[in-house]
Amino acid sequence: MEINQTNEVQVGDWVRAKSSKGELIHGFVEKNALDHNVIQLKVVTSDNKMLMGHSIQINQMKINKLDAPGPKTEKQLRQLIDIALETKDEAWFFELTKELNSVKNTKKQAYVQPYNSKSNPTQQDYRSS
């Protein structure tokens, strides 16, 4: 993910931050601008393992918004589902599971080609003889 230098964040945006003790924090915005530019984050990963899975409040000036990534692979979705389970985020878990099922169905449809004898002009249709 690339860092977006604008600090205007919305609920659900992924951000990177540093705590007052210098610990790196990676998470997403739960609540925007609570009071005096304070943002509430759900911590997904951090140097401080005790913060993981918890919500914290941090000054908006200490965060960097991350650009949204492109389409996710099946492996990435499975990893995010694990994070959703660790953080007990039920809504995110269901969203990711739905997205994973969609990716799997799309992948499955790409490999299955319906048989149509008229699509191959070199094949003879012996039923009409």
N, C-alpha and C positions, 0 to 999 in steps of 0.2 A: 504494500500500500504506500502510496506517495503522500507526503505531508502537504496539506493545503494551508498556506500562510494566513488566510482569513480566519478569524476566530469566531465568526458567526456560525453558531451551531444550532441544530434542531434536535428534538427528541429522536433517538435512534441512531444519530451520527456516531461513528467510531472516532475515538480521540486517543491521543498519547499525551501524557502529562508527567510532571515531576512533583513529588510531594515536597513539603517544607523540609524534610530530612534528606532530600535528593534521591528518593526511591523512584524508579521508573514505574509508570502505571499505564496500562492499556485497557480500555473499556469503551462503553458506549453511554451516551447521554440518556438519563432517565427523566430528568426534569430540567427545564431551561430557565435561567435567570431567576433563581429563587429570591435573592435579596442582594443588592449591591454587586451584581455580576457573578454571583455564586451559582455554580452548576452542580447538579447531582449526577454522579457517574455510578454505573455498575462496573466494578472492577473485574476484568476477566483474567488478566495476568499482571503480575507485579513482582518487583524484587522482594517486597515484603509479602510473603506467602499468606500471612494472616489477613491481608486485605482482600484476597481473591474470593469472589462470590459475594462480597459485601458492597453496599452502597456507601459512597463517601461524598462529601461536599468539598468543592475546590473552586478557587477563583478562576474565572473564565480566562484571565490573562496568562495562566499557567498551563493552558492546554493548547494542543495543536490538532486541528481537525485533520482526519485522514480521508483521502479521496476514496470513494466507493470502488471496490474492485469489479472486474468484469464478471462474466458468468462463472459459477463455481463448478468444480469437478465433483465427481462422486466421492472421491477421497476427502476433498476439502469439506464437503457437506457432512460426512461422517465425523470428522474432527470437530466441526462446529456443533454437531449434535451432542458430542461428548461434553463440550464446554457448557452447552445449555443444561445438560443434566447436572454437571458439577455446580452450576450456579443456581439450580432449581428454578430456571426460567421456563415455565410450562408453555407459555404462549410462543416463545421463540422456538422451543423444541418442536411444537406442532407445525410451525411455519417451515422450519428446516426439513422436517420429515416429509411434508407435502412437496417441497421443492426436490428432495431426493427421489421420491417416487416419480415425479414428473421427469427428472433426468433419466431414471432407469427405464421408464416407459418409452421415452424418445429414443434412447439407445437401442432398446429392443425392436422398435418399429423400423429403425434404420437397417437392421440386419435381416428382417423378414420382408421378402418381396413376394407379393401375391403372384401366383402362376396364372398367366393368360396366354393361351396357345396362339392367339392372333397377333401377339406382340412380337413374335419371332417368325418372320416370313420364310425362313429356311426350313422350319418344321412343317411337315405335312399333317393335316388333320385326317386321320384314317377313318374317323367316324362317318364322314360324308361319302366314303367310297362304297 
